[in-house]
Amino acid sequence: MAKNRSKGQKQKNVFQVANKKTKPKNKTKPVATSLKKIKVGNSDKVDNMNTIFTEVQREVKSISKCTAPEPRQQLQVTKPAPVEILNMDATAQLFSQL
């Protein structure tokens, strides 16, 4: 008996289709809640990193206090002797004496 039925779609009652409420195709997704979760997760990570960083700073300070600071030797920079400005008249006079 099932073989005799047509495979095409049955015609729907027009009034039932008109009375049927259409549902939205794209439902809105809850974005704000997931953003709040991300914000909370990020703040937890930041707090964790801050505590680790402060511990490292304390360790560095304690290590630097334990080691005696070595006296720094200042390098003496020798300045070249000031070059005298040549007096052309005196030089010409001395050259003429030769």
N, CA, C and O atoms as a CHARMM CRD file, in Angstrom:
* protein
*
  392
    1    1 MET  N      0.81300  -1.18200   0.00000 PROA 1      0.00000
    2    1 MET  CA     0.00000   0.00000   0.00000 PROA 1      0.00000
    3    1 MET  C      0.86600   1.26000   0.00000 PROA 1      0.00000
    4    1 MET  O      0.48300   2.28600  -0.56000 PROA 1      0.00000
    5    2 ALA  N      1.98800   1.17400   0.60800 PROA 2      0.00000
    6    2 ALA  CA     2.84800   2.34500   0.67900 PROA 2      0.00000
    7    2 ALA  C      3.47300   2.64200  -0.66700 PROA 2      0.00000
    8    2 ALA  O      3.91400   3.76700  -0.90400 PROA 2      0.00000
    9    3 LYS  N      3.52200   1.67200  -1.54500 PROA 3      0.00000
   10    3 LYS  CA     4.14900   1.87600  -2.84600 PROA 3      0.00000
   11    3 LYS  C      3.31500   2.78700  -3.74200 PROA 3      0.00000
   12    3 LYS  O      3.86300   3.43600  -4.63300 PROA 3      0.00000
   13    4 ASN  N      2.06200   2.84500  -3.53400 PROA 4      0.00000
   14    4 ASN  CA     1.19000   3.62600  -4.39300 PROA 4      0.00000
   15    4 ASN  C      1.21700   5.12200  -4.07600 PROA 4      0.00000
   16    4 ASN  O      0.72900   5.91400  -4.88200 PROA 4      0.00000
   17    5 ARG  N      1.75600   5.53000  -2.95500 PROA 5      0.00000
   18    5 ARG  CA     1.78300   6.94600  -2.57800 PROA 5      0.00000
   19    5 ARG  C      2.79000   7.69200  -3.43400 PROA 5      0.00000
   20    5 ARG  O      3.83100   7.14500  -3.79900 PROA 5      0.00000
   21    6 SER  N      2.48800   8.91600  -3.74800 PROA 6      0.00000
   22    6 SER  CA     3.41500   9.71800  -4.54400 PROA 6      0.00000
   23    6 SER  C      4.54500  10.23000  -3.65500 PROA 6      0.00000
   24    6 SER  O      4.36600  10.45400  -2.45700 PROA 6      0.00000
   25    7 LYS  N      5.71500  10.41100  -4.27400 PROA 7      0.00000
   26    7 LYS  CA     6.88300  10.83300  -3.50700 PROA 7      0.00000
   27    7 LYS  C      6.95000  12.34900  -3.35800 PROA 7      0.00000
   28    7 LYS  O      7.77900  12.83300  -2.58700 PROA 7      0.00000
   29    8 GLY  N      6.14500  13.09900  -4.03500 PROA 8      0.00000
   30    8 GLY  CA     6.16400  14.55700  -3.95400 PROA 8      0.00000
   31    8 GLY  C      5.60800  15.03600  -2.62200 PROA 8      0.00000
   32    8 GLY  O      5.00500  14.27400  -1.86700 PROA 8      0.00000
   33    9 GLN  N      5.82800  16.32600  -2.35400 PROA 9      0.00000
   34    9 GLN  CA     5.33300  16.89300  -1.11000 PROA 9      0.00000
   35    9 GLN  C      3.82700  17.07200  -1.18300 PROA 9      0.00000
   36    9 GLN  O      3.25700  17.35100  -2.23800 PROA 9      0.00000
   37   10 LYS  N      3.21200  16.90400  -0.04200 PROA 10     0.00000
   38   10 LYS  CA     1.77100  17.09900   0.02700 PROA 10     0.00000
   39   10 LYS  C      1.48500  18.59000   0.11600 PROA 10     0.00000
   40   10 LYS  O      2.27400  19.35200   0.67600 PROA 10     0.00000
   41   11 GLN  N      0.36900  18.99300  -0.43200 PROA 11     0.00000
   42   11 GLN  CA     0.00100  20.39700  -0.36800 PROA 11     0.00000
   43   11 GLN  C     -0.52600  20.68000   1.02600 PROA 11     0.00000
   44   11 GLN  O     -1.42000  19.99300   1.52100 PROA 11     0.00000
   45   12 LYS  N      0.05200  21.72500   1.66300 PROA 12     0.00000
   46   12 LYS  CA    -0.35300  22.05600   3.02400 PROA 12     0.00000
   47   12 LYS  C     -1.59600  22.92300   2.98700 PROA 12     0.00000
   48   12 LYS  O     -1.88200  23.60300   2.00200 PROA 12     0.00000
   49   13 ASN  N     -2.31200  22.87800   4.07400 PROA 13     0.00000
   50   13 ASN  CA    -3.49600  23.70300   4.19600 PROA 13     0.00000
   51   13 ASN  C     -3.06400  25.16500   4.27600 PROA 13     0.00000
   52   13 ASN  O     -2.20100  25.50200   5.08700 PROA 13     0.00000
   53   14 VAL  N     -3.63000  26.01800   3.47400 PROA 14     0.00000
   54   14 VAL  CA    -3.23800  27.42600   3.38700 PROA 14     0.00000
   55   14 VAL  C     -3.47900  28.13600   4.70400 PROA 14     0.00000
   56   14 VAL  O     -2.67800  28.98100   5.10300 PROA 14     0.00000
   57   15 PHE  N     -4.54500  27.81900   5.37400 PROA 15     0.00000
   58   15 PHE  CA    -4.88600  28.52400   6.60700 PROA 15     0.00000
   59   15 PHE  C     -3.95400  28.13900   7.74400 PROA 15     0.00000
   60   15 PHE  O     -3.65000  28.96500   8.60400 PROA 15     0.00000
   61   16 GLN  N     -3.51000  26.92500   7.75700 PROA 16     0.00000
   62   16 GLN  CA    -2.56900  26.52000   8.80400 PROA 16     0.00000
   63   16 GLN  C     -1.23500  27.23800   8.62500 PROA 16     0.00000
   64   16 GLN  O     -0.61600  27.62900   9.61400 PROA 16     0.00000
   65   17 VAL  N     -0.78500  27.41600   7.40800 PROA 17     0.00000
   66   17 VAL  CA     0.48000  28.09300   7.14200 PROA 17     0.00000
   67   17 VAL  C      0.36900  29.56000   7.52300 PROA 17     0.00000
   68   17 VAL  O      1.32000  30.11900   8.06700 PROA 17     0.00000
   69   18 ALA  N     -0.75100  30.19300   7.25700 PROA 18     0.00000
   70   18 ALA  CA    -0.92600  31.60900   7.56700 PROA 18     0.00000
   71   18 ALA  C     -0.98800  31.84200   9.06700 PROA 18     0.00000
   72   18 ALA  O     -0.52500  32.87600   9.54800 PROA 18     0.00000
   73   19 ASN  N     -1.54500  30.91500   9.80400 PROA 19     0.00000
   74   19 ASN  CA    -1.67000  31.07400  11.25200 PROA 19     0.00000
   75   19 ASN  C     -0.38800  30.71500  11.99500 PROA 19     0.00000
   76   19 ASN  O     -0.22900  31.05500  13.16800 PROA 19     0.00000
   77   20 LYS  N      0.50100  30.04600  11.32800 PROA 20     0.00000
   78   20 LYS  CA     1.71900  29.57400  11.98800 PROA 20     0.00000
   79   20 LYS  C      2.65700  30.75000  12.24900 PROA 20     0.00000
   80   20 LYS  O      2.88300  31.56400  11.35500 PROA 20     0.00000
   81   21 LYS  N      3.19500  30.85000  13.43700 PROA 21     0.00000
   82   21 LYS  CA     4.13600  31.91700  13.77500 PROA 21     0.00000
   83   21 LYS  C      5.51200  31.55500  13.22900 PROA 21     0.00000
   84   21 LYS  O      5.98400  30.42500  13.35400 PROA 21     0.00000
   85   22 THR  N      6.12500  32.54400  12.63100 PROA 22     0.00000
   86   22 THR  CA     7.46500  32.29500  12.08900 PROA 22     0.00000
   87   22 THR  C      8.49300  32.48000  13.20100 PROA 22     0.00000
   88   22 THR  O      8.42100  33.43200  13.97900 PROA 22     0.00000
   89   23 LYS  N      9.42400  31.58100  13.26200 PROA 23     0.00000
   90   23 LYS  CA    10.48200  31.71600  14.25800 PROA 23     0.00000
   91   23 LYS  C     11.71000  32.33600  13.58900 PROA 23     0.00000
   92   23 LYS  O     11.94600  32.12300  12.40000 PROA 23     0.00000
   93   24 PRO  N     12.47400  33.08500  14.34000 PROA 24     0.00000
   94   24 PRO  CA    13.63700  33.76000  13.72900 PROA 24     0.00000
   95   24 PRO  C     14.66600  32.73600  13.25500 PROA 24     0.00000
   96   24 PRO  O     14.87900  31.70000  13.88500 PROA 24     0.00000
   97   25 LYS  N     15.29300  33.05700  12.13200 PROA 25     0.00000
   98   25 LYS  CA    16.26400  32.12500  11.56300 PROA 25     0.00000
   99   25 LYS  C     17.55300  32.09100  12.37400 PROA 25     0.00000
  100   25 LYS  O     18.09700  31.02400  12.65800 PROA 25     0.00000
  101   26 ASN  N     18.02800  33.27000  12.73800 PROA 26     0.00000
  102   26 ASN  CA    19.28000  33.34000  13.49300 PROA 26     0.00000
  103   26 ASN  C     18.98500  33.79500  14.91300 PROA 26     0.00000
  104   26 ASN  O     18.53500  34.91800  15.14100 PROA 26     0.00000
  105   27 LYS  N     19.24100  32.92600  15.84000 PROA 27     0.00000
  106   27 LYS  CA    19.02700  33.29900  17.22800 PROA 27     0.00000
  107   27 LYS  C     20.24300  34.07200  17.72300 PROA 27     0.00000
  108   27 LYS  O     21.38100  33.78300  17.35300 PROA 27     0.00000
  109   28 THR  N     19.97500  35.05100  18.55700 PROA 28     0.00000
  110   28 THR  CA    21.09000  35.82500  19.10300 PROA 28     0.00000
  111   28 THR  C     21.81900  34.98200  20.13700 PROA 28     0.00000
  112   28 THR  O     21.21500  34.21900  20.89100 PROA 28     0.00000
  113   29 LYS  N     23.12100  35.14100  20.14700 PROA 29     0.00000
  114   29 LYS  CA    23.94000  34.35800  21.06400 PROA 29     0.00000
  115   29 LYS  C     24.34800  35.22900  22.24400 PROA 29     0.00000
  116   29 LYS  O     24.59100  36.42400  22.07600 PROA 29     0.00000
  117   30 PRO  N     24.42700  34.65100  23.41800 PROA 30     0.00000
  118   30 PRO  CA    24.81500  35.44700  24.59500 PROA 30     0.00000
  119   30 PRO  C     26.30400  35.78800  24.56200 PROA 30     0.00000
  120   30 PRO  O     27.14800  34.97900  24.94700 PROA 30     0.00000
  121   31 VAL  N     26.60700  36.98900  24.09800 PROA 31     0.00000
  122   31 VAL  CA    27.99700  37.41100  23.96000 PROA 31     0.00000
  123   31 VAL  C     28.51200  37.97900  25.27000 PROA 31     0.00000
  124   31 VAL  O     29.65500  37.72400  25.65000 PROA 31     0.00000
  125   32 ALA  N     27.68700  38.74200  25.96100 PROA 32     0.00000
  126   32 ALA  CA    28.13100  39.45400  27.15500 PROA 32     0.00000
  127   32 ALA  C     28.62100  38.48800  28.22700 PROA 32     0.00000
  128   32 ALA  O     29.61700  38.76500  28.89600 PROA 32     0.00000
  129   33 THR  N     27.94300  37.36600  28.39900 PROA 33     0.00000
  130   33 THR  CA    28.34300  36.44300  29.45500 PROA 33     0.00000
  131   33 THR  C     29.69700  35.82500  29.15100 PROA 33     0.00000
  132   33 THR  O     30.52100  35.65500  30.04900 PROA 33     0.00000
  133   34 SER  N     29.92700  35.49100  27.89300 PROA 34     0.00000
  134   34 SER  CA    31.21900  34.90300  27.56200 PROA 34     0.00000
  135   34 SER  C     32.32200  35.94500  27.68500 PROA 34     0.00000
  136   34 SER  O     33.44200  35.61300  28.07400 PROA 34     0.00000
  137   35 LEU  N     32.02000  37.21900  27.35500 PROA 35     0.00000
  138   35 LEU  CA    33.01500  38.27100  27.52300 PROA 35     0.00000
  139   35 LEU  C     33.34800  38.47500  28.99600 PROA 35     0.00000
  140   35 LEU  O     34.50200  38.72200  29.34700 PROA 35     0.00000
  141   36 LYS  N     32.34200  38.37000  29.85200 PROA 36     0.00000
  142   36 LYS  CA    32.60200  38.50000  31.28900 PROA 36     0.00000
  143   36 LYS  C     33.50400  37.37100  31.77100 PROA 36     0.00000
  144   36 LYS  O     34.39400  37.58600  32.59300 PROA 36     0.00000
  145   37 LYS  N     33.26800  36.16400  31.25200 PROA 37     0.00000
  146   37 LYS  CA    34.10900  35.03400  31.64500 PROA 37     0.00000
  147   37 LYS  C     35.54200  35.24700  31.18800 PROA 37     0.00000
  148   37 LYS  O     36.48500  34.94300  31.91800 PROA 37     0.00000
  149   38 ILE  N     35.70300  35.77100  29.97500 PROA 38     0.00000
  150   38 ILE  CA    37.04400  36.03500  29.45700 PROA 38     0.00000
  151   38 ILE  C     37.72000  37.09900  30.30100 PROA 38     0.00000
  152   38 ILE  O     38.90600  36.99100  30.61300 PROA 38     0.00000
  153   39 LYS  N     36.96000  38.13900  30.67700 PROA 39     0.00000
  154   39 LYS  CA    37.52400  39.22800  31.47800 PROA 39     0.00000
  155   39 LYS  C     37.96500  38.71200  32.84300 PROA 39     0.00000
  156   39 LYS  O     39.03300  39.08100  33.33100 PROA 39     0.00000
  157   40 VAL  N     37.15400  37.86500  33.45600 PROA 40     0.00000
  158   40 VAL  CA    37.50400  37.29900  34.75700 PROA 40     0.00000
  159   40 VAL  C     38.73700  36.41400  34.62600 PROA 40     0.00000
  160   40 VAL  O     39.62900  36.45900  35.47200 PROA 40     0.00000
  161   41 GLY  N     38.78700  35.61700  33.57500 PROA 41     0.00000
  162   41 GLY  CA    39.95400  34.75700  33.35300 PROA 41     0.00000
  163   41 GLY  C     41.21100  35.56200  33.13400 PROA 41     0.00000
  164   41 GLY  O     42.26900  35.21500  33.65900 PROA 41     0.00000
  165   42 ASN  N     41.11300  36.64300  32.36100 PROA 42     0.00000
  166   42 ASN  CA    42.27800  37.49100  32.11500 PROA 42     0.00000
  167   42 ASN  C     42.72900  38.18300  33.38800 PROA 42     0.00000
  168   42 ASN  O     43.93000  38.29400  33.63600 PROA 42     0.00000
  169   43 SER  N     41.78500  38.65200  34.20500 PROA 43     0.00000
  170   43 SER  CA    42.17000  39.32900  35.44300 PROA 43     0.00000
  171   43 SER  C     42.84800  38.35200  36.39700 PROA 43     0.00000
  172   43 SER  O     43.77200  38.73200  37.11600 PROA 43     0.00000
  173   44 ASP  N     42.39700  37.09600  36.41200 PROA 44     0.00000
  174   44 ASP  CA    43.06000  36.09000  37.24300 PROA 44     0.00000
  175   44 ASP  C     44.48900  35.85600  36.77500 PROA 44     0.00000
  176   44 ASP  O     45.40300  35.74600  37.59200 PROA 44     0.00000
  177   45 LYS  N     44.68300  35.78100  35.46600 PROA 45     0.00000
  178   45 LYS  CA    46.02600  35.58000  34.92800 PROA 45     0.00000
  179   45 LYS  C     46.92500  36.76600  35.25200 PROA 45     0.00000
  180   45 LYS  O     48.09300  36.58800  35.59800 PROA 45     0.00000
  181   46 VAL  N     46.38000  37.97700  35.14000 PROA 46     0.00000
  182   46 VAL  CA    47.16500  39.18200  35.42700 PROA 46     0.00000
  183   46 VAL  C     47.55700  39.21900  36.89600 PROA 46     0.00000
  184   46 VAL  O     48.69700  39.54400  37.22500 PROA 46     0.00000
  185   47 ASP  N     46.62300  38.88800  37.78400 PROA 47     0.00000
  186   47 ASP  CA    46.93800  38.86300  39.21300 PROA 47     0.00000
  187   47 ASP  C     48.01900  37.83300  39.51300 PROA 47     0.00000
  188   47 ASP  O     48.92100  38.09400  40.30900 PROA 47     0.00000
  189   48 ASN  N     47.93600  36.68100  38.89000 PROA 48     0.00000
  190   48 ASN  CA    48.93400  35.63000  39.08600 PROA 48     0.00000
  191   48 ASN  C     50.30600  36.09900  38.62000 PROA 48     0.00000
  192   48 ASN  O     51.30200  35.89700  39.31400 PROA 48     0.00000
  193   49 MET  N     50.36200  36.72200  37.44900 PROA 49     0.00000
  194   49 MET  CA    51.63900  37.21800  36.93100 PROA 49     0.00000
  195   49 MET  C     52.20400  38.32700  37.80900 PROA 49     0.00000
  196   49 MET  O     53.41800  38.41200  37.99000 PROA 49     0.00000
  197   50 ASN  N     51.33600  39.18100  38.35800 PROA 50     0.00000
  198   50 ASN  CA    51.79900  40.25300  39.24100 PROA 50     0.00000
  199   50 ASN  C     52.42500  39.69100  40.50600 PROA 50     0.00000
  200   50 ASN  O     53.45400  40.19200  40.96200 PROA 50     0.00000
  201   51 THR  N     51.82300  38.66500  41.07600 PROA 51     0.00000
  202   51 THR  CA    52.39700  38.07500  42.28400 PROA 51     0.00000
  203   51 THR  C     53.74600  37.42900  41.98400 PROA 51     0.00000
  204   51 THR  O     54.68400  37.55900  42.77100 PROA 51     0.00000
  205   52 ILE  N     53.84800  36.74400  40.86700 PROA 52     0.00000
  206   52 ILE  CA    55.11900  36.12000  40.48100 PROA 52     0.00000
  207   52 ILE  C     56.18000  37.18800  40.25500 PROA 52     0.00000
  208   52 ILE  O     57.32700  37.02000  40.66700 PROA 52     0.00000
  209   53 PHE  N     55.80600  38.27900  39.60500 PROA 53     0.00000
  210   53 PHE  CA    56.75900  39.34900  39.30900 PROA 53     0.00000
  211   53 PHE  C     57.25100  40.01800  40.58900 PROA 53     0.00000
  212   53 PHE  O     58.43600  40.33400  40.70300 PROA 53     0.00000
  213   54 THR  N     56.35200  40.24000  41.55800 PROA 54     0.00000
  214   54 THR  CA    56.77500  40.85700  42.81800 PROA 54     0.00000
  215   54 THR  C     57.71200  39.92900  43.58000 PROA 54     0.00000
  216   54 THR  O     58.65600  40.39600  44.21700 PROA 54     0.00000
  217   55 GLU  N     57.46700  38.62400  43.52400 PROA 55     0.00000
  218   55 GLU  CA    58.37100  37.67500  44.18000 PROA 55     0.00000
  219   55 GLU  C     59.75100  37.71000  43.53900 PROA 55     0.00000
  220   55 GLU  O     60.76400  37.67700  44.23800 PROA 55     0.00000
  221   56 VAL  N     59.79400  37.77600  42.23500 PROA 56     0.00000
  222   56 VAL  CA    61.07700  37.83600  41.52900 PROA 56     0.00000
  223   56 VAL  C     61.81300  39.11900  41.89400 PROA 56     0.00000
  224   56 VAL  O     63.02800  39.09800  42.08900 PROA 56     0.00000
  225   57 GLN  N     61.09500  40.23000  41.98900 PROA 57     0.00000
  226   57 GLN  CA    61.73000  41.49400  42.36500 PROA 57     0.00000
  227   57 GLN  C     62.31100  41.41300  43.77100 PROA 57     0.00000
  228   57 GLN  O     63.40900  41.91200  44.01900 PROA 57     0.00000
  229   58 ARG  N     61.59500  40.79900  44.67500 PROA 58     0.00000
  230   58 ARG  CA    62.10400  40.64700  46.04900 PROA 58     0.00000
  231   58 ARG  C     63.36500  39.79500  46.06700 PROA 58     0.00000
  232   58 ARG  O     64.32300  40.10800  46.77400 PROA 58     0.00000
  233   59 GLU  N     63.36200  38.72200  45.28900 PROA 59     0.00000
  234   59 GLU  CA    64.54600  37.86200  45.23200 PROA 59     0.00000
  235   59 GLU  C     65.73900  38.61200  44.66200 PROA 59     0.00000
  236   59 GLU  O     66.85900  38.46700  45.15200 PROA 59     0.00000
  237   60 VAL  N     65.50700  39.40400  43.64000 PROA 60     0.00000
  238   60 VAL  CA    66.60000  40.16900  43.03200 PROA 60     0.00000
  239   60 VAL  C     67.14900  41.17800  44.02700 PROA 60     0.00000
  240   60 VAL  O     68.36300  41.36300  44.11400 PROA 60     0.00000
  241   61 LYS  N     66.27100  41.83300  44.77800 PROA 61     0.00000
  242   61 LYS  CA    66.73100  42.80100  45.77800 PROA 61     0.00000
  243   61 LYS  C     67.53600  42.11500  46.87000 PROA 61     0.00000
  244   61 LYS  O     68.56100  42.63700  47.30800 PROA 61     0.00000
  245   62 SER  N     67.07900  40.94800  47.31100 PROA 62     0.00000
  246   62 SER  CA    67.80200  40.25200  48.37500 PROA 62     0.00000
  247   62 SER  C     69.15800  39.76700  47.88000 PROA 62     0.00000
  248   62 SER  O     70.13700  39.80800  48.62500 PROA 62     0.00000
  249   63 ILE  N     69.22800  39.31600  46.65100 PROA 63     0.00000
  250   63 ILE  CA    70.50300  38.86200  46.09000 PROA 63     0.00000
  251   63 ILE  C     71.45000  40.03800  45.91900 PROA 63     0.00000
  252   63 ILE  O     72.64400  39.91900  46.19300 PROA 63     0.00000
  253   64 SER  N     70.93200  41.16300  45.47000 PROA 64     0.00000
  254   64 SER  CA    71.80300  42.32300  45.26100 PROA 64     0.00000
  255   64 SER  C     72.29600  42.88200  46.59100 PROA 64     0.00000
  256   64 SER  O     73.38300  43.45800  46.64200 PROA 64     0.00000
  257   65 LYS  N     71.52700  42.72900  47.66900 PROA 65     0.00000
  258   65 LYS  CA    71.97700  43.19200  48.98500 PROA 65     0.00000
  259   65 LYS  C     73.06200  42.28000  49.54100 PROA 65     0.00000
  260   65 LYS  O     73.97700  42.74000  50.22500 PROA 65     0.00000
  261   66 CYS  N     72.96100  40.98600  49.24600 PROA 66     0.00000
  262   66 CYS  CA    73.93100  40.02800  49.77700 PROA 66     0.00000
  263   66 CYS  C     75.30300  40.20900  49.13900 PROA 66     0.00000
  264   66 CYS  O     76.31500  40.10200  49.83200 PROA 66     0.00000
  265   67 THR  N     75.36000  40.46800  47.89700 PROA 67     0.00000
  266   67 THR  CA    76.64900  40.63300  47.23400 PROA 67     0.00000
  267   67 THR  C     77.17300  42.02500  47.51100 PROA 67     0.00000
  268   67 THR  O     76.44900  43.01300  47.38700 PROA 67     0.00000
  269   68 ALA  N     78.45000  42.09400  47.89200 PROA 68     0.00000
  270   68 ALA  CA    79.05900  43.38700  48.18900 PROA 68     0.00000
  271   68 ALA  C     79.30300  44.13200  46.88400 PROA 68     0.00000
  272   68 ALA  O     79.81100  43.56100  45.91900 PROA 68     0.00000
  273   69 PRO  N     78.94800  45.36900  46.86200 PROA 69     0.00000
  274   69 PRO  CA    79.18700  46.11800  45.62900 PROA 69     0.00000
  275   69 PRO  C     80.67700  46.38500  45.44000 PROA 69     0.00000
  276   69 PRO  O     81.35100  46.88400  46.34100 PROA 69     0.00000
  277   70 GLU  N     81.16500  46.05300  44.28700 PROA 70     0.00000
  278   70 GLU  CA    82.57900  46.25700  43.99700 PROA 70     0.00000
  279   70 GLU  C     82.80900  47.72700  43.69000 PROA 70     0.00000
  280   70 GLU  O     82.00100  48.36100  43.01100 PROA 70     0.00000
  281   71 PRO  N     83.92500  48.27200  44.19800 PROA 71     0.00000
  282   71 PRO  CA    84.18500  49.68500  43.90200 PROA 71     0.00000
  283   71 PRO  C     84.46200  49.86700  42.41400 PROA 71     0.00000
  284   71 PRO  O     85.22100  49.11800  41.79900 PROA 71     0.00000
  285   72 ARG  N     83.84500  50.84800  41.88400 PROA 72     0.00000
  286   72 ARG  CA    84.01000  51.09300  40.45600 PROA 72     0.00000
  287   72 ARG  C     85.23000  51.97600  40.23900 PROA 72     0.00000
  288   72 ARG  O     85.41200  52.99800  40.90000 PROA 72     0.00000
  289   73 GLN  N     86.04200  51.56000  39.31300 PROA 73     0.00000
  290   73 GLN  CA    87.21400  52.35300  38.98900 PROA 73     0.00000
  291   73 GLN  C     86.85600  53.26600  37.83000 PROA 73     0.00000
  292   73 GLN  O     86.37600  52.83900  36.78000 PROA 73     0.00000
  293   74 GLN  N     87.11200  54.53900  38.07000 PROA 74     0.00000
  294   74 GLN  CA    86.80400  55.49200  37.02400 PROA 74     0.00000
  295   74 GLN  C     87.97600  55.57200  36.06400 PROA 74     0.00000
  296   74 GLN  O     89.12900  55.71700  36.47100 PROA 74     0.00000
  297   75 LEU  N     87.66800  55.47900  34.82700 PROA 75     0.00000
  298   75 LEU  CA    88.70400  55.57600  33.81100 PROA 75     0.00000
  299   75 LEU  C     89.05300  57.04300  33.61000 PROA 75     0.00000
  300   75 LEU  O     88.18000  57.89200  33.43100 PROA 75     0.00000
  301   76 GLN  N     90.35600  57.31600  33.64500 PROA 76     0.00000
  302   76 GLN  CA    90.78300  58.68700  33.43500 PROA 76     0.00000
  303   76 GLN  C     90.92600  58.92000  31.93700 PROA 76     0.00000
  304   76 GLN  O     91.64800  58.21300  31.23300 PROA 76     0.00000
  305   77 VAL  N     90.23400  59.90300  31.49700 PROA 77     0.00000
  306   77 VAL  CA    90.27300  60.23500  30.08700 PROA 77     0.00000
  307   77 VAL  C     91.32500  61.31800  29.90900 PROA 77     0.00000
  308   77 VAL  O     91.23500  62.39900  30.49100 PROA 77     0.00000
  309   78 THR  N     92.31700  61.00800  29.09600 PROA 78     0.00000
  310   78 THR  CA    93.36700  61.99900  28.85700 PROA 78     0.00000
  311   78 THR  C     92.91200  62.91900  27.74300 PROA 78     0.00000
  312   78 THR  O     92.48100  62.47900  26.67700 PROA 78     0.00000
  313   79 LYS  N     93.01700  64.18300  28.01500 PROA 79     0.00000
  314   79 LYS  CA    92.62300  65.16600  27.01200 PROA 79     0.00000
  315   79 LYS  C     93.85200  65.54800  26.20600 PROA 79     0.00000
  316   79 LYS  O     94.92900  65.74400  26.76900 PROA 79     0.00000
  317   80 PRO  N     93.70500  65.65100  24.93500 PROA 80     0.00000
  318   80 PRO  CA    94.85600  66.06800  24.13000 PROA 80     0.00000
  319   80 PRO  C     95.21500  67.52300  24.44800 PROA 80     0.00000
  320   80 PRO  O     94.35900  68.34000  24.78700 PROA 80     0.00000
  321   81 ALA  N     96.50800  67.81100  24.32600 PROA 81     0.00000
  322   81 ALA  CA    96.97100  69.16800  24.60900 PROA 81     0.00000
  323   81 ALA  C     96.32200  70.13400  23.63500 PROA 81     0.00000
  324   81 ALA  O     96.14300  69.81500  22.46000 PROA 81     0.00000
  325   82 PRO  N     95.97400  71.30200  24.11800 PROA 82     0.00000
  326   82 PRO  CA    95.31600  72.25300  23.22200 PROA 82     0.00000
  327   82 PRO  C     96.26400  72.68900  22.11300 PROA 82     0.00000
  328   82 PRO  O     97.42100  73.03000  22.36100 PROA 82     0.00000
  329   83 VAL  N     95.77100  72.67300  20.92900 PROA 83     0.00000
  330   83 VAL  CA    96.56700  73.03200  19.76300 PROA 83     0.00000
  331   83 VAL  C     96.60000  74.55600  19.66000 PROA 83     0.00000
  332   83 VAL  O     95.56600  75.22400  19.67500 PROA 83     0.00000
  333   84 GLU  N     97.81900  75.08300  19.55600 PROA 84     0.00000
  334   84 GLU  CA    97.95100  76.53800  19.45200 PROA 84     0.00000
  335   84 GLU  C     97.58300  76.96800  18.03600 PROA 84     0.00000
  336   84 GLU  O     97.89500  76.29100  17.05600 PROA 84     0.00000
  337   85 ILE  N     96.93800  78.06800  17.96200 PROA 85     0.00000
  338   85 ILE  CA    96.57600  78.61000  16.65800 PROA 85     0.00000
  339   85 ILE  C     97.83300  79.21500  16.04000 PROA 85     0.00000
  340   85 ILE  O     98.54300  79.98900  16.68200 PROA 85     0.00000
  341   86 LEU  N     98.09300  78.85900  14.81100 PROA 86     0.00000
  342   86 LEU  CA    99.30200  79.32400  14.14500 PROA 86     0.00000
  343   86 LEU  C     99.16900  80.79000  13.76000 PROA 86     0.00000
  344   86 LEU  O     98.16700  81.23800  13.20300 PROA 86     0.00000
  345   87 ASN  N    100.23800  81.51200  14.08900 PROA 87     0.00000
  346   87 ASN  CA   100.29600  82.91400  13.68600 PROA 87     0.00000
  347   87 ASN  C    101.05900  82.96700  12.37400 PROA 87     0.00000
  348   87 ASN  O    102.26000  82.69800  12.33800 PROA 87     0.00000
  349   88 MET  N    100.38100  83.30500  11.31900 PROA 88     0.00000
  350   88 MET  CA   100.99800  83.25500   9.99100 PROA 88     0.00000
  351   88 MET  C    102.11000  84.28900   9.82200 PROA 88     0.00000
  352   88 MET  O    103.09900  84.03200   9.13400 PROA 88     0.00000
  353   89 ASP  N    101.95300  85.44700  10.44100 PROA 89     0.00000
  354   89 ASP  CA   102.99400  86.47500  10.30900 PROA 89     0.00000
  355   89 ASP  C    104.28200  86.02100  10.97400 PROA 89     0.00000
  356   89 ASP  O    105.36600  86.17100  10.41000 PROA 89     0.00000
  357   90 ALA  N    104.16200  85.46000  12.18400 PROA 90     0.00000
  358   90 ALA  CA   105.35900  85.00800  12.89800 PROA 90     0.00000
  359   90 ALA  C    105.99500  83.83400  12.17400 PROA 90     0.00000
  360   90 ALA  O    107.22100  83.72800  12.12400 PROA 90     0.00000
  361   91 THR  N    105.18500  82.96000  11.61900 PROA 91     0.00000
  362   91 THR  CA   105.71300  81.80700  10.91000 PROA 91     0.00000
  363   91 THR  C    106.44400  82.24700   9.64500 PROA 91     0.00000
  364   91 THR  O    107.50600  81.71100   9.33000 PROA 91     0.00000
  365   92 ALA  N    105.90300  83.18800   8.93900 PROA 92     0.00000
  366   92 ALA  CA   106.55100  83.68900   7.72000 PROA 92     0.00000
  367   92 ALA  C    107.87000  84.37900   8.04900 PROA 92     0.00000
  368   92 ALA  O    108.84200  84.27000   7.30100 PROA 92     0.00000
  369   93 GLN  N    107.89400  85.08800   9.17200 PROA 93     0.00000
  370   93 GLN  CA   109.11700  85.78500   9.58100 PROA 93     0.00000
  371   93 GLN  C    110.20400  84.77900   9.95000 PROA 93     0.00000
  372   93 GLN  O    111.36400  84.96000   9.58000 PROA 93     0.00000
  373   94 LEU  N    109.83900  83.72100  10.67800 PROA 94     0.00000
  374   94 LEU  CA   110.81800  82.70000  11.05200 PROA 94     0.00000
  375   94 LEU  C    111.30200  81.94800   9.81700 PROA 94     0.00000
  376   94 LEU  O    112.47500  81.58500   9.73400 PROA 94     0.00000
  377   95 PHE  N    110.42500  81.71700   8.87700 PROA 95     0.00000
  378   95 PHE  CA   110.80900  81.00900   7.66000 PROA 95     0.00000
  379   95 PHE  C    111.76000  81.85700   6.80900 PROA 95     0.00000
  380   95 PHE  O    112.65900  81.33900   6.14700 PROA 95     0.00000
  381   96 SER  N    111.54200  83.14400   6.84500 PROA 96     0.00000
  382   96 SER  CA   112.42300  84.01900   6.06900 PROA 96     0.00000
  383   96 SER  C    113.82900  84.10400   6.67800 PROA 96     0.00000
  384   96 SER  O    114.79600  84.38700   5.97000 PROA 96     0.00000
  385   97 GLN  N    113.94000  83.86300   7.96800 PROA 97     0.00000
  386   97 GLN  CA   115.24600  83.89700   8.62600 PROA 97     0.00000
  387   97 GLN  C    116.09100  82.69900   8.22200 PROA 97     0.00000
  388   97 GLN  O    117.31700  82.75700   8.32700 PROA 97     0.00000
  389   98 LEU  N    115.49100  81.64100   7.77500 PROA 98     0.00000
  390   98 LEU  CA   116.24900  80.46300   7.36100 PROA 98     0.00000
  391   98 LEU  C    116.92900  80.79100   6.09200 PROA 98     0.00000
  392   98 LEU  O    117.63700  79.95200   5.53600 PROA 98     0.00000
